[in-house]
Amino acid sequence: MQTNLSTKTRNWMAVASIPVMIWTAIPLLWILATSLKGTDALADPTKNSFGNFWPKDPTLENYRVIFTGGASDLFNPALRNSIIVCLVATLISVILAMFCAYAISRLDFPGKKLILTTALAVSFFPVIAMVTPLFNLWRQVGLFDTIPGLIIPYLALTLPLSIWTLSAFFQQIPWEMEQAAQVDGATSWQAFRKVIAPLAAPGVFTTAIIAFFTAWNDFVFSSNLTSSNNSRTVPAALAFFTGASQFTQPTGAIAAAAVIVTIPVVILVLLFQRRIVAGLTSGAVKG
Amino acid sequence: MSTVAARGDSALGRAGAWARRAPLLPALIFMIIVTQLPFLVTLVVSFMNWNAYYPNDRGFAGLDNFQSVLTDVNARKAILVTVLLTVGVVLISLILGLIVALLLDRKFRGRSIARTLMITPFLVVPVAAALLWKHALYNPEYGLLNGLLRGIFGDSAPQKDWITDNPLISIVVALVWQWTPFMMLILLAGLQSRPMDVVEAARIDGASSWQIFRNMTLPHLRPYIELSGLLGAIYVVQNFDAVFTITSGGLGTANLPYFIYQTFYTAHDYGRASAAGVVVVIGTIIIATFALRTVLSLFQEESR
């Protein structure tokens, strides 16, 4: 059916997809355009071209505001915290999940399904119901507004997800190869490290990206369990942005910050797409 | 395949299998402690009279908190808003996602660009997306929507204050923008797993495109539609980011998570906030049970 489409139909389909592209792309382009507008261009439509869309003279003023200017004492520490917290949480959860998923896909033991179901059910657990008891507990044990105090709840988000995704990946690995290695005299650790690990790498990498993405996007934990630059992450800091004075809207700065925090995710996903292809081709080794 | 390997293992010796079961423990124990312990605390507190403003009144309250959550005007409103928000966002983004997925399933010029573009809203950090809609699109002075109206109708164009006029719809539209790609991705995966030879045969037998869609594509997609709808519902039910940033729960848009936040941090009524939390958990468990069943049935189909 796909190949039978005439050129005319195909062109028609391309036209039909234009509204779709507008629906998704215009808000994205608009945020980029807003981040490049100075304070005067935001208020005055005549300083912009294409209606009120693109600034006639784009300026990096907003980026200066968040990196070196008025909002920098809010944004820079938040960016640092975000990177540290999300990287550590991703690393820990992927390592733990790797062992867990390995056991799940390698062994047939009672309760296997129960573990996977628990992992999935836990990842559905509403964060808002977790955050209020944690708030009181964290203040009592001194974890409130600290980096570890965020990493632990972030693990609760990323770990179940990692276990689930990795188990799905590990189930596709040709485990007979491990046994072949063991027959050839390798210990199970050697078999894991030299035979299975290279095959599992793409799946592990993909899982790491999904975990990082989940942690990076979190707002509830970070806005409720932090109170200062000690540990506040970017999504929470964004909500606290204010303009140059109390009465100006921080739109330009928010747009610039939004562009900055979205870029790492987009880069990761571009890598991630290539990794999926790699994951698929590694399956070809099977025969 | 894995069962074959596992059988080989038990031949190698049960001791080895037990040793390799150990790696499960750290992750599992940690997961249960971090996610279930707070819930246990919530559950206990929800049966207690615990308001930080009245420290001496702390004690067992029985079902009072639940009763007040289910009868209180604000709490009832919050439950209604949560249901409206979830149903609205999930239904609209499912329909849009299905249309886009059907479109992207065909080959046409610029398909890969369209697909990449279609995924990006999902990649924008949710808070940033909500702020973007609030400040850059809905803003009455320099927002895109009013700018568009001015551009089309000239200077006398009506200038709406979008959020004040339609607070709930504003949130729904912003969330639909974020969730459509998610629905689209799952549905597209479903479409691409469709056996094309059967469709081809039906076409040769003279079935129209609509008949094929109605009688073959839609039934095949059913589990995928259920799955994406349920997963979407699970996440939208607990949405806090958009409500917090776009309206700060004002103008009658406070959903249950926001109600919990308010009761906890403003009213300092820990007991009532916890009871509302338990209500959210129960709601999620109900949806999740259906979701789990769908996921597991999809898995079984794949392994067959």
Interface residues (C-beta under 8 A of the other chain):
Chain A: M1 Q2 T3 L5 R10 N11 M13 A14 A16 S17 V20 M21 W23 T24 A25 I26 P27 L28 W30 I31 T34 L42 A43 P45 G51 N52 F53 L96 A97 F99 C100 Y102 A103 I104 S105 R106 L107 D108 F109 I115 T117 T118 A119 L120 A121 V122 F124 F125 P126 V127 I128 A129 M130 V131 T132 P133 L134 F135 N136 L137 I152 P153 L155 A156 L159 P160 I163 Q171 P174 W175 E176 E178 Q179 S188 F213 W216 N217 F219 V220 S223 N224 V234 P235 A236 L238 A239 Q249 P250 T251 I254 A255 A257 A258 V261 T262 V265 V266 V269
Chain B: M1 S2 T3 V4 A5 A6 R7 G8 D9 S10 G16 A17 R20 R21 A22 P23 L24 P26 A27 L28 F30 M31 I32 V34 T35 Q36 P38 F39 V41 T42 V45 V100 L103 L104 R106 K107 F108 R109 G110 R111 I113 A114 L117 M118 I119 T120 P121 L123 V124 V125 P126 V127 A128 A129 L131 L132 W133 H135 A136 L137 N139 E141 Y142 L144 G147 L148 R150 G151 W177 T180 P181 M196 V199 E200 R203 I234 V237 Q238 F240 D241 F244 T245 L256 P257 I260 Y261 F264 Y265 Y270 A273 S274 G277 V278 V280 V281 T284 I285 I287 A288 A291 L292 V295 L296
